[in-house]
Amino acid sequence: MALFKPLTVGRFHLKHRVVLAPLTRYRAEALDGVESVPTDIMATYYGQRASEGGLLISEASPICPEGRPNILSPGIYNETQAEHWKPVTEAVHAKGGYIFLQMWHVGGSSHELIDPKGRPPPSSVARQFVGPPVNTPEGPKPRQVSRMLATEEVKELVQYYVRAAKLSIAAGFDGVEIHGANGYIIEQFINDRLNNERTDEYGGSLENRLRLAIEVTEAVVDAIGADRVGIRLSPFNACNGAVNSDPITTYTTLLEKLNPLHLAYVHLVEPRIAGGWDAEVIPDPDSINLSAFRKAYKGILIIAGSYVGETAEAALQNDQGDAVAFGRYFISNPDLPYRLQHNLPLTPYHRPTFYTKGEVGYTDYKTWLEEHPEA
């Protein structure tokens, strides 16, 4: 099976190509006055899903207080948070696995009640963002008009990613994934329908709109090494109004600019996924797919988007990617690589517990061997 052939990703030698996709689960807590701190139950969760030579990508983790969607996402912008990530990385390494931390800044999807300075959410543009209410400390609140980051603030933003990358390595992560997908701040700069008001070096032309993504990636590479760095992109994303008028040109150009950096990997989201859910209208895969990006990018490509064993195997056999990231079925099957390798049935996932607290729907799913000790 192609899914179980070894693969070198950066400095790491994987024994299979079944990757845990970054999955928001909202299990962080406040500790000693520090908000968004990883919790012990998270170490259990990731340890359950680790396997010998397997790669896990952590849930999206905010790189600064104003970059959070709420206070329940585990942060990576101070030493207390980094210290409490250590049990997670230790649990994964104890089973011979690897784990990258996904660095996150939601941009205009945040809220002034989440920012310690009480500022409107930052973005490439001053605009009313669409979407569900934001969960603030005072309860759900409507989306706000964002504030356009000044040029010097964009430069500062790049350094937030550098700080987060260094803290991630200090916490024991094997590398980091830059979250450049799903309509969050990096895509808010890339997107021509969102970033259409700036007149500085980060707005206007395609070259300028790609500048933040490139500068962040280069700075993180300089800080921790290219073989520890990945980036996630969603060329056909529709989240937060980030519908690109020309995704093929935009993202092939970006990938060509990333080629010389020799990253550990690029992680692409299939067009049938819109943000964290399935697209309302599934595009024709014969005309809208990732093939142009596969041709443009010369390094390791991880693909993600509602894959199951058969479709993932076919994708690798057809050279659509080098590894496949699984989300929802990795939630409900902590031993997913084992089940796929042995062609075993998958436990259904329970969507209502994706974002709740506690172990139910989180760490209480059983492995095949726990369910069938006689096997």
KAZIVEN-V895324 format. One record per residue. RES is the residue in one small letter. PSI is psi in radians with two decimals (none if undefined). Layout:
# KAZIVEN-V895324
res: [RES,RES]
psi: [PSI,PSI]
This chain:
# KAZIVEN-V895324
res: [m,a,l,f,k,p,l,t,v,g,r,f,h,l,k,h,r,v,v,l,a,p,l,t,r,y,r,a,e,a,l,d,g,v,e,s,v,p,t,d,i,m,a,t,y,y,g,q,r,a,s,e,g,g,l,l,i,s,e,a,s,p,i,c,p,e,g,r,p,n,i,l,s,p,g,i,y,n,e,t,q,a,e,h,w,k,p,v,t,e,a,v,h,a,k,g,g,y,i,f,l,q,m,w,h,v,g,g,s,s,h,e,l,i,d,p,k,g,r,p,p,p,s,s,v,a,r,q,f,v,g,p,p,v,n,t,p,e,g,p,k,p,r,q,v,s,r,m,l,a,t,e,e,v,k,e,l,v,q,y,y,v,r,a,a,k,l,s,i,a,a,g,f,d,g,v,e,i,h,g,a,n,g,y,i,i,e,q,f,i,n,d,r,l,n,n,e,r,t,d,e,y,g,g,s,l,e,n,r,l,r,l,a,i,e,v,t,e,a,v,v,d,a,i,g,a,d,r,v,g,i,r,l,s,p,f,n,a,c,n,g,a,v,n,s,d,p,i,t,t,y,t,t,l,l,e,k,l,n,p,l,h,l,a,y,v,h,l,v,e,p,r,i,a,g,g,w,d,a,e,v,i,p,d,p,d,s,i,n,l,s,a,f,r,k,a,y,k,g,i,l,i,i,a,g,s,y,v,g,e,t,a,e,a,a,l,q,n,d,q,g,d,a,v,a,f,g,r,y,f,i,s,n,p,d,l,p,y,r,l,q,h,n,l,p,l,t,p,y,h,r,p,t,f,y,t,k,g,e,v,g,y,t,d,y,k,t,w,l,e,e,h,p,e,a]
psi: [2.38,-0.57,-0.35,0.45,2.50,2.71,2.34,2.15,1.85,-2.20,0.11,2.47,1.78,2.55,-0.23,3.04,0.42,1.87,2.43,2.09,2.70,2.18,1.98,2.25,-0.22,0.91,0.20,2.86,3.00,2.50,2.10,0.76,-0.02,2.15,2.83,0.80,2.31,2.63,2.87,-0.63,-0.44,-0.61,-0.70,-0.81,-0.90,-0.64,-0.65,-0.59,0.00,2.63,2.81,2.07,0.31,2.68,2.22,2.47,2.21,2.89,2.72,2.31,2.01,2.48,-0.09,2.75,-0.72,-0.11,0.11,2.61,-0.41,-3.04,0.02,-0.07,2.24,2.17,2.98,0.96,0.11,2.93,-0.53,-0.80,-0.79,-0.72,-0.66,-0.11,-0.35,-0.73,-0.52,-0.91,-0.61,-0.67,-0.67,-0.79,-0.52,-0.42,0.20,0.31,3.05,2.64,2.27,2.51,2.30,2.08,2.28,2.44,2.05,-0.20,-2.20,-0.09,0.08,-2.78,2.65,-0.44,-0.22,-0.52,2.15,-0.44,0.01,0.43,2.67,2.72,2.45,2.59,-3.11,-0.31,2.75,1.86,2.64,1.98,2.47,2.81,-3.14,2.87,2.68,2.31,1.78,2.95,-0.36,0.15,3.10,2.33,2.60,2.71,2.68,2.96,2.19,2.94,2.42,2.13,2.34,2.80,-0.75,-0.50,-0.57,-0.71,-0.70,-0.65,-0.71,-0.72,-0.43,-0.68,-0.69,-0.82,-0.78,-0.68,-0.76,-0.71,-0.62,-0.79,-0.69,-0.52,-0.08,0.06,2.58,-0.37,-3.00,2.66,2.16,2.16,1.74,0.39,-3.13,0.48,0.30,-2.92,-0.67,-0.72,-0.47,-0.50,-0.66,-0.68,2.27,-0.31,-0.31,-0.81,1.32,0.31,-0.28,2.59,0.11,-2.87,-0.09,0.21,2.85,-1.72,2.82,-0.73,-0.78,-0.67,-0.46,-0.16,-0.75,-0.79,-0.74,-0.78,-0.70,-0.82,-0.79,-0.72,-0.70,-0.69,-0.78,-0.55,-0.68,-0.09,2.38,-0.56,0.08,0.19,2.27,2.96,2.45,2.33,2.62,1.47,-0.53,0.40,2.58,0.19,2.49,0.45,0.23,1.04,1.94,2.37,-0.40,1.28,-0.57,-0.91,-0.78,-0.89,-0.45,-0.66,-0.78,-0.79,-0.66,-0.58,-0.46,-0.42,-0.81,-0.24,-0.32,0.94,2.85,-0.72,2.86,2.42,2.02,2.42,2.29,2.65,-0.32,-0.07,2.26,1.72,-2.21,0.27,3.00,2.52,2.54,-0.69,2.02,2.10,2.74,2.00,-0.29,-0.40,-0.46,1.84,-3.05,0.14,-0.66,-0.59,-0.57,-0.70,-0.61,-0.59,2.28,-0.10,-2.82,2.31,2.12,2.34,2.61,2.53,1.44,0.55,2.56,3.14,-0.88,-0.79,-0.60,-0.77,-0.74,-0.68,-0.74,-0.69,-0.58,0.18,0.66,-0.30,3.11,-0.40,2.82,2.27,2.29,2.43,-1.49,-0.70,-0.27,-0.43,-0.85,-0.06,1.48,-0.38,0.64,-0.79,-0.74,-0.79,-0.73,-0.72,-0.60,0.18,0.84,2.66,2.62,2.46,2.28,2.59,2.81,1.70,-0.68,-0.31,0.18,-0.70,0.31,3.06,2.85,-3.01,-0.35,2.17,0.16,-1.17,0.10,0.03,2.46,2.66,2.90,-0.74,-0.48,-0.63,-0.51,1.23,-0.29,-0.19,none]
